[in-house]
Structure formats: C-alpha cells, structure tokens
Amino acid sequence: MAVTRLDDLFDILRSKPRKRLVAAYANDAHTIEAVSKAVDLGIVDGTLVGDKPTIEKVCAELKVDINRFEIVQETVDTKAVAKAVNMINEGEGDLLMKGLVTTDKYMRGILNKEKGLLPPKAVLSHVTVMQVPTYHKLLVLGDVAIIPAPDFKQKLAIVQYLVQVARSLGIDEPKVALLAATEQMSVGMPACVDAALIAKMSERGQIPGAKIDGPLALDVAIDSASAKIKKLTGDVAGDADCLLFPNIESGNVFFKTCTKFVKAELGAMVMGAKVPCILTSRGDSVQSKMYSIALAANAVR
C-alpha cells in the first residue's frame, strides 16, 4: 500500500529494525529534539557529534535525557562533519544528518575525495517529499537544492532517485512528470528536448519501473482538469507522483511557494552517497527534520 501521508512513515518504520543516525555538529535544539523524538518513536538510535557541554545544556532546556544518545565530542563544525562521515564509512551509522552547520561545509564533508561518502562517478541530488494540502497524494521532487542546472546525465540520475524514493513509499510504478515551461515540443528550449528524450527512453524500456512523460507544464502535470482542457492523454498528465524540475530556480521557487503559501509539510535528503544524507535548512521545523529522518531511514537498503 502506498504511503499517502508523511506520518505513515513512522508506522512503517516501527516494524523494521532501528537504523543508527549520526548527526553532524548536533548543537542545536531543533536537531536534538527531532532526533530525540525519532528515538521515542522507535525508528532510529542517535549519535550526536558536537560540543558535549552545549549538547548537555540544550538537552536540559528541552528536558531530554542525554543518556539516550551516544555523544562524540567535537567543538569545531568542520571536524564534527568529518568525524560523522568517518563513522558512516566505518560502519558505525546507517544515515547522516546535518546539524548546526552550513550546507556548504556539510556537503564538503560528503564530497571529500579521500574520506567522503561519494562513490566513483556518482551524482548527488536532493530529493524532497512534500505533502501539499491541495494535492491528493504525496509529491516527490528533484532537484531543488544541489544541482543548479542539471545536464542530461544528471537528469537521468535525478529521475532514478525520484523513482527509487517513490517506490520506497509503496508506489509500484511511479508517474514521473518532466517539467518545462510548456507541454508543447520546442527545440529552442533545452528542457523540452531533454524531457522528450528521457520520455522516449522510458517508452522503449530503458528506464524500467516508472511511467515517464514530458515535456509537461506544471499545470497539466498535477491538475487533471488542465490536462483534459489541453487534450493531454497518458498516465502521467494530471496525476504525477514525481516532478523533475529543469533547473534549481524553478524547483526552489515551487518548493518555497508550497511551504510558505499553503503550509506544505516535507521530508528531504541527499541521494547518491553511500547512505541517505539528511539535508534540511537550519531554520526548518522540528517536524520537517523528523519527516526527513523517517524518509532517510525508510530509504536505507
């Protein structure tokens, strides 16, 4: 059965073995509270890498028992990320989480050529699962945070990640919309050309396990009435599970519009590394961080 709400992930994970989460520079209340609640729910065990006196103070303020965590002492943010990444490489964790550290420092630790988490020739991409009140099911999005202008190879990788995450949510054959400014084929728009090529590859069985169509404008991808008016047929139009954005600007604006104007809930992570890597904003809510933990734990193979 497909997951229809982000809260459903917690029920699914309770029936699975706990994963070990390693949080890099976990000195902030949002990270500690989110990990603590995930531990309460029985979905992870938590290792906090950061400054122990600061962590102790935050735990006391939150009335959280610090003994529920493994604490690894490190006062410098970049060194905390390096220690957390090393723990993953040593098999001491199943998923990585960003704490009170900037995204660029977090990503540099993951991308470190000698000691990072990036397999050879892998493509890192940010995948978001959104629960939008005005849409009838969850939406899986990429890429809204890492790849500024994905080339054709990167778009193929993003599609694979979207499908992988959608399937982990119980969607047997995800419907992937390849977005552009129009559903009409225009050779002058690279997004249209790339979308048409990927859709044809899917049609010929080169991308199994999903229904893929494009180019599609956003309205016809997610609104069945618009698709009907514009006489678009096929399985994807009006009922997409996954959205591939042509560039980071369009994806990021969509992402923030949904969260700010219609109060969408979300979970997000980085795919393509050795393990799922939770990447949320330092200002994201505790709830978003919890959903991100659950999403990443559910994606661990």
ChimeraX commands (.cxc) that place a marker at each C-alpha (Angstrom):
marker #1 position 0.00,0.00,0.00 radius 0.5
marker #1 position 1.33,3.43,-0.96 radius 0.5
marker #1 position 2.18,5.95,1.74 radius 0.5
marker #1 position -0.29,8.81,1.42 radius 0.5
marker #1 position 0.80,10.97,4.36 radius 0.5
marker #1 position 4.24,11.61,5.82 radius 0.5
marker #1 position 3.06,10.48,9.27 radius 0.5
marker #1 position 2.53,7.00,7.79 radius 0.5
marker #1 position 6.31,6.59,7.57 radius 0.5
marker #1 position 6.55,6.34,11.36 radius 0.5
marker #1 position 4.15,3.38,11.44 radius 0.5
marker #1 position 6.06,1.60,8.67 radius 0.5
marker #1 position 9.43,2.08,10.37 radius 0.5
marker #1 position 8.26,0.76,13.74 radius 0.5
marker #1 position 8.02,-2.69,12.14 radius 0.5
marker #1 position 11.60,-2.51,10.83 radius 0.5
marker #1 position 14.96,-2.77,12.65 radius 0.5
marker #1 position 16.18,0.57,14.00 radius 0.5
marker #1 position 18.75,2.45,11.97 radius 0.5
marker #1 position 21.71,4.29,13.50 radius 0.5
marker #1 position 21.61,8.01,12.74 radius 0.5
marker #1 position 24.76,10.12,13.02 radius 0.5
marker #1 position 24.10,13.86,13.35 radius 0.5
marker #1 position 26.98,16.17,12.41 radius 0.5
marker #1 position 27.53,19.12,14.75 radius 0.5
marker #1 position 24.28,18.48,16.59 radius 0.5
marker #1 position 24.48,21.51,18.89 radius 0.5
marker #1 position 21.03,22.99,18.19 radius 0.5
marker #1 position 17.65,22.44,19.76 radius 0.5
marker #1 position 15.85,21.57,16.51 radius 0.5
marker #1 position 18.26,18.76,15.63 radius 0.5
marker #1 position 18.40,17.34,19.15 radius 0.5
marker #1 position 14.62,17.49,19.60 radius 0.5
marker #1 position 13.99,15.86,16.20 radius 0.5
marker #1 position 16.46,13.04,16.87 radius 0.5
marker #1 position 15.05,12.57,20.37 radius 0.5
marker #1 position 11.51,12.26,19.05 radius 0.5
marker #1 position 12.67,9.83,16.35 radius 0.5
marker #1 position 14.28,7.74,19.10 radius 0.5
marker #1 position 11.00,7.91,21.07 radius 0.5
marker #1 position 9.13,6.65,18.03 radius 0.5
marker #1 position 11.47,3.69,17.77 radius 0.5
marker #1 position 12.77,4.40,14.27 radius 0.5
marker #1 position 16.44,5.27,14.96 radius 0.5
marker #1 position 19.20,5.19,17.52 radius 0.5
marker #1 position 21.02,8.51,17.72 radius 0.5
marker #1 position 24.68,9.53,17.74 radius 0.5
marker #1 position 25.31,13.25,18.23 radius 0.5
marker #1 position 28.69,14.60,17.10 radius 0.5
marker #1 position 29.29,18.05,18.58 radius 0.5
marker #1 position 30.25,20.01,21.67 radius 0.5
marker #1 position 29.13,17.93,24.66 radius 0.5
marker #1 position 28.68,20.84,27.12 radius 0.5
marker #1 position 26.46,22.61,24.57 radius 0.5
marker #1 position 24.51,19.44,23.88 radius 0.5
marker #1 position 24.07,18.87,27.63 radius 0.5
marker #1 position 22.74,22.43,28.06 radius 0.5
marker #1 position 20.27,22.07,25.17 radius 0.5
marker #1 position 19.09,18.69,26.43 radius 0.5
marker #1 position 18.50,20.17,29.88 radius 0.5
marker #1 position 16.48,23.03,28.38 radius 0.5
marker #1 position 14.41,20.57,26.33 radius 0.5
marker #1 position 14.09,18.13,29.28 radius 0.5
marker #1 position 15.61,15.42,27.10 radius 0.5
marker #1 position 17.64,12.62,28.69 radius 0.5
marker #1 position 21.12,12.95,27.18 radius 0.5
marker #1 position 21.84,9.30,28.03 radius 0.5
marker #1 position 19.59,8.17,25.18 radius 0.5
marker #1 position 22.27,9.37,22.75 radius 0.5
marker #1 position 25.82,8.38,22.00 radius 0.5
marker #1 position 27.85,11.60,22.20 radius 0.5
marker #1 position 31.05,12.13,20.21 radius 0.5
marker #1 position 32.93,15.24,21.36 radius 0.5
marker #1 position 33.99,17.83,18.77 radius 0.5
marker #1 position 33.87,21.61,19.13 radius 0.5
marker #1 position 34.71,22.59,15.51 radius 0.5
marker #1 position 31.90,22.27,12.98 radius 0.5
marker #1 position 34.01,21.05,10.02 radius 0.5
marker #1 position 35.77,18.49,12.21 radius 0.5
marker #1 position 32.39,17.32,13.52 radius 0.5
marker #1 position 31.24,16.71,9.94 radius 0.5
marker #1 position 34.47,14.81,9.18 radius 0.5
marker #1 position 34.03,12.64,12.28 radius 0.5
marker #1 position 30.40,11.91,11.42 radius 0.5
marker #1 position 31.31,10.97,7.83 radius 0.5
marker #1 position 34.13,8.73,9.08 radius 0.5
marker #1 position 31.71,6.94,11.40 radius 0.5
marker #1 position 29.49,6.18,8.40 radius 0.5
marker #1 position 32.48,4.88,6.45 radius 0.5
marker #1 position 33.47,2.70,9.41 radius 0.5
marker #1 position 30.01,1.13,9.52 radius 0.5
marker #1 position 29.01,2.91,12.73 radius 0.5
marker #1 position 25.92,4.56,11.20 radius 0.5
marker #1 position 23.25,3.97,8.58 radius 0.5
marker #1 position 22.34,7.58,7.76 radius 0.5
marker #1 position 23.88,11.02,8.15 radius 0.5
marker #1 position 22.15,14.20,9.32 radius 0.5
marker #1 position 23.12,17.86,9.17 radius 0.5
marker #1 position 23.04,19.74,12.45 radius 0.5
marker #1 position 24.04,23.34,13.17 radius 0.5
marker #1 position 26.48,23.55,10.28 radius 0.5
marker #1 position 26.18,25.33,6.95 radius 0.5
marker #1 position 25.19,23.32,3.91 radius 0.5
marker #1 position 28.48,24.01,2.10 radius 0.5
marker #1 position 30.54,22.61,5.00 radius 0.5
marker #1 position 28.24,19.60,5.30 radius 0.5
marker #1 position 28.45,18.90,1.57 radius 0.5
marker #1 position 32.23,19.33,1.52 radius 0.5
marker #1 position 32.49,16.55,4.08 radius 0.5
marker #1 position 30.32,14.25,1.98 radius 0.5
marker #1 position 32.19,15.14,-1.23 radius 0.5
marker #1 position 35.72,14.82,0.19 radius 0.5
marker #1 position 37.59,12.76,-2.43 radius 0.5
marker #1 position 39.63,10.75,0.07 radius 0.5
marker #1 position 37.36,10.43,3.10 radius 0.5
marker #1 position 33.87,11.34,1.89 radius 0.5
marker #1 position 30.77,9.32,1.02 radius 0.5
marker #1 position 30.62,9.74,-2.75 radius 0.5
marker #1 position 31.05,6.55,-4.82 radius 0.5
marker #1 position 33.02,6.88,-8.09 radius 0.5
marker #1 position 31.07,8.68,-10.85 radius 0.5
marker #1 position 28.03,9.10,-8.61 radius 0.5
marker #1 position 25.67,12.07,-8.94 radius 0.5
marker #1 position 24.47,13.70,-5.73 radius 0.5
marker #1 position 20.95,15.07,-5.82 radius 0.5
marker #1 position 18.45,16.47,-3.34 radius 0.5
marker #1 position 15.09,14.68,-3.17 radius 0.5
marker #1 position 12.11,16.17,-1.36 radius 0.5
marker #1 position 8.83,14.50,-0.50 radius 0.5
marker #1 position 6.07,17.06,0.01 radius 0.5
marker #1 position 2.62,16.76,1.50 radius 0.5
marker #1 position 0.74,19.62,-0.15 radius 0.5
marker #1 position -2.76,20.21,1.32 radius 0.5
marker #1 position -4.20,20.98,-2.12 radius 0.5
marker #1 position -2.87,17.82,-3.82 radius 0.5
marker #1 position -4.38,14.37,-3.48 radius 0.5
marker #1 position -1.17,12.48,-2.71 radius 0.5
marker #1 position 2.49,12.96,-1.84 radius 0.5
marker #1 position 4.81,14.59,-4.37 radius 0.5
marker #1 position 8.43,13.56,-4.85 radius 0.5
marker #1 position 10.57,16.45,-6.18 radius 0.5
marker #1 position 14.06,16.94,-7.57 radius 0.5
marker #1 position 16.32,18.85,-7.60 radius 0.5
marker #1 position 15.56,21.95,-5.53 radius 0.5
marker #1 position 18.79,22.42,-3.58 radius 0.5
marker #1 position 22.00,20.97,-5.04 radius 0.5
marker #1 position 22.33,20.86,-8.85 radius 0.5
marker #1 position 21.89,24.36,-10.35 radius 0.5
marker #1 position 21.39,23.38,-14.00 radius 0.5
marker #1 position 21.33,19.59,-14.40 radius 0.5
marker #1 position 22.67,18.27,-17.69 radius 0.5
marker #1 position 21.15,15.27,-19.44 radius 0.5
marker #1 position 23.18,12.70,-17.48 radius 0.5
marker #1 position 22.29,14.38,-14.19 radius 0.5
marker #1 position 18.60,14.48,-15.12 radius 0.5
marker #1 position 18.69,10.73,-15.75 radius 0.5
marker #1 position 20.22,10.24,-12.30 radius 0.5
marker #1 position 17.61,12.50,-10.68 radius 0.5
marker #1 position 14.82,10.53,-12.37 radius 0.5
marker #1 position 16.26,7.30,-10.97 radius 0.5
marker #1 position 16.39,8.80,-7.47 radius 0.5
marker #1 position 12.82,10.08,-7.71 radius 0.5
marker #1 position 11.63,6.65,-8.79 radius 0.5
marker #1 position 13.66,4.95,-6.06 radius 0.5
marker #1 position 12.20,7.16,-3.33 radius 0.5
marker #1 position 8.66,6.85,-4.71 radius 0.5
marker #1 position 8.97,3.07,-4.76 radius 0.5
marker #1 position 10.21,3.13,-1.15 radius 0.5
marker #1 position 6.89,4.87,-0.37 radius 0.5
marker #1 position 4.99,1.92,-1.82 radius 0.5
marker #1 position 4.27,3.35,-5.27 radius 0.5
marker #1 position 4.90,0.36,-7.53 radius 0.5
marker #1 position 5.09,2.28,-10.81 radius 0.5
marker #1 position 5.62,5.99,-10.09 radius 0.5
marker #1 position 4.35,8.58,-12.57 radius 0.5
marker #1 position 7.16,11.00,-13.36 radius 0.5
marker #1 position 6.48,14.38,-14.99 radius 0.5
marker #1 position 9.44,16.01,-16.75 radius 0.5
marker #1 position 8.68,19.69,-16.35 radius 0.5
marker #1 position 9.23,22.55,-18.78 radius 0.5
marker #1 position 7.57,25.90,-19.47 radius 0.5
marker #1 position 5.20,24.21,-21.92 radius 0.5
marker #1 position 3.89,20.80,-22.82 radius 0.5
marker #1 position 4.44,21.65,-26.49 radius 0.5
marker #1 position 7.67,20.34,-28.00 radius 0.5
marker #1 position 10.00,23.27,-28.66 radius 0.5
marker #1 position 13.54,22.60,-29.91 radius 0.5
marker #1 position 14.55,26.06,-28.72 radius 0.5
marker #1 position 14.01,25.05,-25.07 radius 0.5
marker #1 position 16.64,22.62,-23.76 radius 0.5
marker #1 position 14.24,21.47,-21.03 radius 0.5
marker #1 position 11.77,20.34,-23.69 radius 0.5
marker #1 position 14.43,18.49,-25.67 radius 0.5
marker #1 position 15.81,16.69,-22.61 radius 0.5
marker #1 position 12.32,15.78,-21.42 radius 0.5
marker #1 position 11.33,14.37,-24.80 radius 0.5
marker #1 position 14.47,12.24,-24.98 radius 0.5
marker #1 position 14.03,10.86,-21.45 radius 0.5
marker #1 position 10.34,10.15,-22.13 radius 0.5
marker #1 position 11.27,8.26,-25.32 radius 0.5
marker #1 position 13.91,6.26,-23.40 radius 0.5
marker #1 position 11.22,5.30,-20.90 radius 0.5
marker #1 position 8.82,4.36,-23.70 radius 0.5
marker #1 position 11.43,1.97,-25.11 radius 0.5
marker #1 position 12.11,0.30,-21.77 radius 0.5
marker #1 position 15.44,1.95,-20.98 radius 0.5
marker #1 position 14.12,3.33,-17.65 radius 0.5
marker #1 position 12.08,0.49,-16.14 radius 0.5
marker #1 position 9.76,0.68,-13.16 radius 0.5
marker #1 position 8.08,4.00,-13.88 radius 0.5
marker #1 position 5.73,5.85,-16.22 radius 0.5
marker #1 position 7.52,8.91,-17.53 radius 0.5
marker #1 position 6.20,11.73,-19.70 radius 0.5
marker #1 position 7.43,15.11,-20.86 radius 0.5
marker #1 position 7.76,17.84,-21.58 radius 0.5
marker #1 position 4.86,18.80,-19.35 radius 0.5
marker #1 position 4.00,22.20,-17.92 radius 0.5
marker #1 position 3.29,22.17,-14.19 radius 0.5
marker #1 position -0.45,22.71,-14.55 radius 0.5
marker #1 position -1.02,19.70,-16.79 radius 0.5
marker #1 position 1.30,17.55,-14.68 radius 0.5
marker #1 position -0.70,17.93,-11.47 radius 0.5
marker #1 position -4.16,19.11,-12.48 radius 0.5
marker #1 position -6.44,16.70,-14.33 radius 0.5
marker #1 position -8.83,19.48,-15.40 radius 0.5
marker #1 position -5.99,21.37,-17.12 radius 0.5
marker #1 position -4.80,18.18,-18.79 radius 0.5
marker #1 position -8.31,17.49,-20.07 radius 0.5
marker #1 position -8.78,21.04,-21.39 radius 0.5
marker #1 position -5.45,20.83,-23.24 radius 0.5
marker #1 position -6.36,17.35,-24.52 radius 0.5
marker #1 position -3.37,15.65,-22.97 radius 0.5
marker #1 position -3.68,11.90,-22.54 radius 0.5
marker #1 position -1.48,9.32,-20.87 radius 0.5
marker #1 position -0.99,8.05,-17.35 radius 0.5
marker #1 position 1.13,10.91,-16.01 radius 0.5
marker #1 position -0.78,14.04,-17.02 radius 0.5
marker #1 position -2.87,15.37,-14.14 radius 0.5
marker #1 position -1.73,12.67,-11.71 radius 0.5
marker #1 position 2.06,12.90,-11.29 radius 0.5
marker #1 position 3.80,11.28,-8.33 radius 0.5
marker #1 position 7.20,12.80,-9.15 radius 0.5
marker #1 position 8.31,16.13,-10.61 radius 0.5
marker #1 position 11.66,16.64,-12.32 radius 0.5
marker #1 position 12.47,20.36,-12.49 radius 0.5
marker #1 position 14.60,21.71,-15.34 radius 0.5
marker #1 position 16.74,23.86,-13.02 radius 0.5
marker #1 position 17.23,24.74,-9.38 radius 0.5
marker #1 position 15.44,28.11,-9.68 radius 0.5
marker #1 position 12.15,26.60,-10.77 radius 0.5
marker #1 position 12.37,23.79,-8.24 radius 0.5
marker #1 position 13.35,26.00,-5.33 radius 0.5
marker #1 position 10.61,28.56,-6.04 radius 0.5
marker #1 position 8.00,25.77,-6.24 radius 0.5
marker #1 position 9.32,24.24,-3.01 radius 0.5
marker #1 position 9.20,27.51,-1.05 radius 0.5
marker #1 position 5.86,28.56,-2.53 radius 0.5
marker #1 position 4.29,25.33,-1.29 radius 0.5
marker #1 position 5.79,25.59,2.20 radius 0.5
marker #1 position 5.11,29.29,2.73 radius 0.5
marker #1 position 1.76,29.85,1.00 radius 0.5
marker #1 position -0.04,26.54,1.55 radius 0.5
marker #1 position 1.95,25.24,4.55 radius 0.5
marker #1 position 3.11,22.04,2.90 radius 0.5
marker #1 position 4.93,19.53,5.10 radius 0.5
marker #1 position 8.09,17.86,3.83 radius 0.5
marker #1 position 10.95,15.49,4.31 radius 0.5
marker #1 position 14.20,15.83,2.35 radius 0.5
marker #1 position 17.52,14.07,1.84 radius 0.5
marker #1 position 20.52,13.78,-0.46 radius 0.5
marker #1 position 20.68,10.71,-2.68 radius 0.5
marker #1 position 23.69,9.26,-4.46 radius 0.5
marker #1 position 26.04,8.99,-1.46 radius 0.5
marker #1 position 26.87,5.71,0.27 radius 0.5
marker #1 position 23.96,6.33,2.65 radius 0.5
marker #1 position 21.00,8.71,2.63 radius 0.5
marker #1 position 22.12,12.11,3.93 radius 0.5
marker #1 position 19.53,14.32,5.61 radius 0.5
marker #1 position 19.78,17.89,4.39 radius 0.5
marker #1 position 17.34,20.39,5.82 radius 0.5
marker #1 position 17.69,24.10,6.46 radius 0.5
marker #1 position 18.95,25.14,9.89 radius 0.5
marker #1 position 15.66,27.05,10.18 radius 0.5
marker #1 position 13.40,24.13,9.24 radius 0.5
marker #1 position 10.89,22.98,11.83 radius 0.5
marker #1 position 11.38,20.02,14.15 radius 0.5
marker #1 position 8.54,18.31,12.29 radius 0.5
marker #1 position 10.31,18.67,8.92 radius 0.5
marker #1 position 13.51,17.27,10.42 radius 0.5
marker #1 position 11.57,14.30,11.84 radius 0.5
marker #1 position 9.97,13.60,8.47 radius 0.5
marker #1 position 13.42,13.82,6.87 radius 0.5
marker #1 position 14.80,11.31,9.37 radius 0.5
marker #1 position 11.93,8.94,8.66 radius 0.5
marker #1 position 12.28,9.37,4.89 radius 0.5
marker #1 position 16.01,8.62,5.01 radius 0.5
marker #1 position 15.60,5.66,7.39 radius 0.5
marker #1 position 12.96,4.20,5.10 radius 0.5
marker #1 position 15.30,4.59,2.10 radius 0.5
marker #1 position 18.20,2.67,3.69 radius 0.5
marker #1 position 18.68,-0.57,1.81 radius 0.5
marker link #1:1,2 radius 0.2
marker link #1:2,3 radius 0.2
marker link #1:3,4 radius 0.2
marker link #1:4,5 radius 0.2
marker link #1:5,6 radius 0.2
marker link #1:6,7 radius 0.2
marker link #1:7,8 radius 0.2
marker link #1:8,9 radius 0.2
marker link #1:9,10 radius 0.2
marker link #1:10,11 radius 0.2
marker link #1:11,12 radius 0.2
marker link #1:12,13 radius 0.2
marker link #1:13,14 radius 0.2
marker link #1:14,15 radius 0.2
marker link #1:15,16 radius 0.2
marker link #1:16,17 radius 0.2
marker link #1:17,18 radius 0.2
marker link #1:18,19 radius 0.2
marker link #1:19,20 radius 0.2
marker link #1:20,21 radius 0.2
marker link #1:21,22 radius 0.2
marker link #1:22,23 radius 0.2
marker link #1:23,24 radius 0.2
marker link #1:24,25 radius 0.2
marker link #1:25,26 radius 0.2
marker link #1:26,27 radius 0.2
marker link #1:27,28 radius 0.2
marker link #1:28,29 radius 0.2
marker link #1:29,30 radius 0.2
marker link #1:30,31 radius 0.2
marker link #1:31,32 radius 0.2
marker link #1:32,33 radius 0.2
marker link #1:33,34 radius 0.2
marker link #1:34,35 radius 0.2
marker link #1:35,36 radius 0.2
marker link #1:36,37 radius 0.2
marker link #1:37,38 radius 0.2
marker link #1:38,39 radius 0.2
marker link #1:39,40 radius 0.2
marker link #1:40,41 radius 0.2
marker link #1:41,42 radius 0.2
marker link #1:42,43 radius 0.2
marker link #1:43,44 radius 0.2
marker link #1:44,45 radius 0.2
marker link #1:45,46 radius 0.2
marker link #1:46,47 radius 0.2
marker link #1:47,48 radius 0.2
marker link #1:48,49 radius 0.2
marker link #1:49,50 radius 0.2
marker link #1:50,51 radius 0.2
marker link #1:51,52 radius 0.2
marker link #1:52,53 radius 0.2
marker link #1:53,54 radius 0.2
marker link #1:54,55 radius 0.2
marker link #1:55,56 radius 0.2
marker link #1:56,57 radius 0.2
marker link #1:57,58 radius 0.2
marker link #1:58,59 radius 0.2
marker link #1:59,60 radius 0.2
marker link #1:60,61 radius 0.2
marker link #1:61,62 radius 0.2
marker link #1:62,63 radius 0.2
marker link #1:63,64 radius 0.2
marker link #1:64,65 radius 0.2
marker link #1:65,66 radius 0.2
marker link #1:66,67 radius 0.2
marker link #1:67,68 radius 0.2
marker link #1:68,69 radius 0.2
marker link #1:69,70 radius 0.2
marker link #1:70,71 radius 0.2
marker link #1:71,72 radius 0.2
marker link #1:72,73 radius 0.2
marker link #1:73,74 radius 0.2
marker link #1:74,75 radius 0.2
marker link #1:75,76 radius 0.2
marker link #1:76,77 radius 0.2
marker link #1:77,78 radius 0.2
marker link #1:78,79 radius 0.2
marker link #1:79,80 radius 0.2
marker link #1:80,81 radius 0.2
marker link #1:81,82 radius 0.2
marker link #1:82,83 radius 0.2
marker link #1:83,84 radius 0.2
marker link #1:84,85 radius 0.2
marker link #1:85,86 radius 0.2
marker link #1:86,87 radius 0.2
marker link #1:87,88 radius 0.2
marker link #1:88,89 radius 0.2
marker link #1:89,90 radius 0.2
marker link #1:90,91 radius 0.2
marker link #1:91,92 radius 0.2
marker link #1:92,93 radius 0.2
marker link #1:93,94 radius 0.2
marker link #1:94,95 radius 0.2
marker link #1:95,96 radius 0.2
marker link #1:96,97 radius 0.2
marker link #1:97,98 radius 0.2
marker link #1:98,99 radius 0.2
marker link #1:99,100 radius 0.2
marker link #1:100,101 radius 0.2
marker link #1:101,102 radius 0.2
marker link #1:102,103 radius 0.2
marker link #1:103,104 radius 0.2
marker link #1:104,105 radius 0.2
marker link #1:105,106 radius 0.2
marker link #1:106,107 radius 0.2
marker link #1:107,108 radius 0.2
marker link #1:108,109 radius 0.2
marker link #1:109,110 radius 0.2
marker link #1:110,111 radius 0.2
marker link #1:111,112 radius 0.2
marker link #1:112,113 radius 0.2
marker link #1:113,114 radius 0.2
marker link #1:114,115 radius 0.2
marker link #1:115,116 radius 0.2
marker link #1:116,117 radius 0.2
marker link #1:117,118 radius 0.2
marker link #1:118,119 radius 0.2
marker link #1:119,120 radius 0.2
marker link #1:120,121 radius 0.2
marker link #1:121,122 radius 0.2
marker link #1:122,123 radius 0.2
marker link #1:123,124 radius 0.2
marker link #1:124,125 radius 0.2
marker link #1:125,126 radius 0.2
marker link #1:126,127 radius 0.2
marker link #1:127,128 radius 0.2
marker link #1:128,129 radius 0.2
marker link #1:129,130 radius 0.2
marker link #1:130,131 radius 0.2
marker link #1:131,132 radius 0.2
marker link #1:132,133 radius 0.2
marker link #1:133,134 radius 0.2
marker link #1:134,135 radius 0.2
marker link #1:135,136 radius 0.2
marker link #1:136,137 radius 0.2
marker link #1:137,138 radius 0.2
marker link #1:138,139 radius 0.2
marker link #1:139,140 radius 0.2
marker link #1:140,141 radius 0.2
marker link #1:141,142 radius 0.2
marker link #1:142,143 radius 0.2
marker link #1:143,144 radius 0.2
marker link #1:144,145 radius 0.2
marker link #1:145,146 radius 0.2
marker link #1:146,147 radius 0.2
marker link #1:147,148 radius 0.2
marker link #1:148,149 radius 0.2
marker link #1:149,150 radius 0.2
marker link #1:150,151 radius 0.2
marker link #1:151,152 radius 0.2
marker link #1:152,153 radius 0.2
marker link #1:153,154 radius 0.2
marker link #1:154,155 radius 0.2
marker link #1:155,156 radius 0.2
marker link #1:156,157 radius 0.2
marker link #1:157,158 radius 0.2
marker link #1:158,159 radius 0.2
marker link #1:159,160 radius 0.2
marker link #1:160,161 radius 0.2
marker link #1:161,162 radius 0.2
marker link #1:162,163 radius 0.2
marker link #1:163,164 radius 0.2
marker link #1:164,165 radius 0.2
marker link #1:165,166 radius 0.2
marker link #1:166,167 radius 0.2
marker link #1:167,168 radius 0.2
marker link #1:168,169 radius 0.2
marker link #1:169,170 radius 0.2
marker link #1:170,171 radius 0.2
marker link #1:171,172 radius 0.2
marker link #1:172,173 radius 0.2
marker link #1:173,174 radius 0.2
marker link #1:174,175 radius 0.2
marker link #1:175,176 radius 0.2
marker link #1:176,177 radius 0.2
marker link #1:177,178 radius 0.2
marker link #1:178,179 radius 0.2
marker link #1:179,180 radius 0.2
marker link #1:180,181 radius 0.2
marker link #1:181,182 radius 0.2
marker link #1:182,183 radius 0.2
marker link #1:183,184 radius 0.2
marker link #1:184,185 radius 0.2
marker link #1:185,186 radius 0.2
marker link #1:186,187 radius 0.2
marker link #1:187,188 radius 0.2
marker link #1:188,189 radius 0.2
marker link #1:189,190 radius 0.2
marker link #1:190,191 radius 0.2
marker link #1:191,192 radius 0.2
marker link #1:192,193 radius 0.2
marker link #1:193,194 radius 0.2
marker link #1:194,195 radius 0.2
marker link #1:195,196 radius 0.2
marker link #1:196,197 radius 0.2
marker link #1:197,198 radius 0.2
marker link #1:198,199 radius 0.2
marker link #1:199,200 radius 0.2
marker link #1:200,201 radius 0.2
marker link #1:201,202 radius 0.2
marker link #1:202,203 radius 0.2
marker link #1:203,204 radius 0.2
marker link #1:204,205 radius 0.2
marker link #1:205,206 radius 0.2
marker link #1:206,207 radius 0.2
marker link #1:207,208 radius 0.2
marker link #1:208,209 radius 0.2
marker link #1:209,210 radius 0.2
marker link #1:210,211 radius 0.2
marker link #1:211,212 radius 0.2
marker link #1:212,213 radius 0.2
marker link #1:213,214 radius 0.2
marker link #1:214,215 radius 0.2
marker link #1:215,216 radius 0.2
marker link #1:216,217 radius 0.2
marker link #1:217,218 radius 0.2
marker link #1:218,219 radius 0.2
marker link #1:219,220 radius 0.2
marker link #1:220,221 radius 0.2
marker link #1:221,222 radius 0.2
marker link #1:222,223 radius 0.2
marker link #1:223,224 radius 0.2
marker link #1:224,225 radius 0.2
marker link #1:225,226 radius 0.2
marker link #1:226,227 radius 0.2
marker link #1:227,228 radius 0.2
marker link #1:228,229 radius 0.2
marker link #1:229,230 radius 0.2
marker link #1:230,231 radius 0.2
marker link #1:231,232 radius 0.2
marker link #1:232,233 radius 0.2
marker link #1:233,234 radius 0.2
marker link #1:234,235 radius 0.2
marker link #1:235,236 radius 0.2
marker link #1:236,237 radius 0.2
marker link #1:237,238 radius 0.2
marker link #1:238,239 radius 0.2
marker link #1:239,240 radius 0.2
marker link #1:240,241 radius 0.2
marker link #1:241,242 radius 0.2
marker link #1:242,243 radius 0.2
marker link #1:243,244 radius 0.2
marker link #1:244,245 radius 0.2
marker link #1:245,246 radius 0.2
marker link #1:246,247 radius 0.2
marker link #1:247,248 radius 0.2
marker link #1:248,249 radius 0.2
marker link #1:249,250 radius 0.2
marker link #1:250,251 radius 0.2
marker link #1:251,252 radius 0.2
marker link #1:252,253 radius 0.2
marker link #1:253,254 radius 0.2
marker link #1:254,255 radius 0.2
marker link #1:255,256 radius 0.2
marker link #1:256,257 radius 0.2
marker link #1:257,258 radius 0.2
marker link #1:258,259 radius 0.2
marker link #1:259,260 radius 0.2
marker link #1:260,261 radius 0.2
marker link #1:261,262 radius 0.2
marker link #1:262,263 radius 0.2
marker link #1:263,264 radius 0.2
marker link #1:264,265 radius 0.2
marker link #1:265,266 radius 0.2
marker link #1:266,267 radius 0.2
marker link #1:267,268 radius 0.2
marker link #1:268,269 radius 0.2
marker link #1:269,270 radius 0.2
marker link #1:270,271 radius 0.2
marker link #1:271,272 radius 0.2
marker link #1:272,273 radius 0.2
marker link #1:273,274 radius 0.2
marker link #1:274,275 radius 0.2
marker link #1:275,276 radius 0.2
marker link #1:276,277 radius 0.2
marker link #1:277,278 radius 0.2
marker link #1:278,279 radius 0.2
marker link #1:279,280 radius 0.2
marker link #1:280,281 radius 0.2
marker link #1:281,282 radius 0.2
marker link #1:282,283 radius 0.2
marker link #1:283,284 radius 0.2
marker link #1:284,285 radius 0.2
marker link #1:285,286 radius 0.2
marker link #1:286,287 radius 0.2
marker link #1:287,288 radius 0.2
marker link #1:288,289 radius 0.2
marker link #1:289,290 radius 0.2
marker link #1:290,291 radius 0.2
marker link #1:291,292 radius 0.2
marker link #1:292,293 radius 0.2
marker link #1:293,294 radius 0.2
marker link #1:294,295 radius 0.2
marker link #1:295,296 radius 0.2
marker link #1:296,297 radius 0.2
marker link #1:297,298 radius 0.2
marker link #1:298,299 radius 0.2
marker link #1:299,300 radius 0.2
marker link #1:300,301 radius 0.2
view
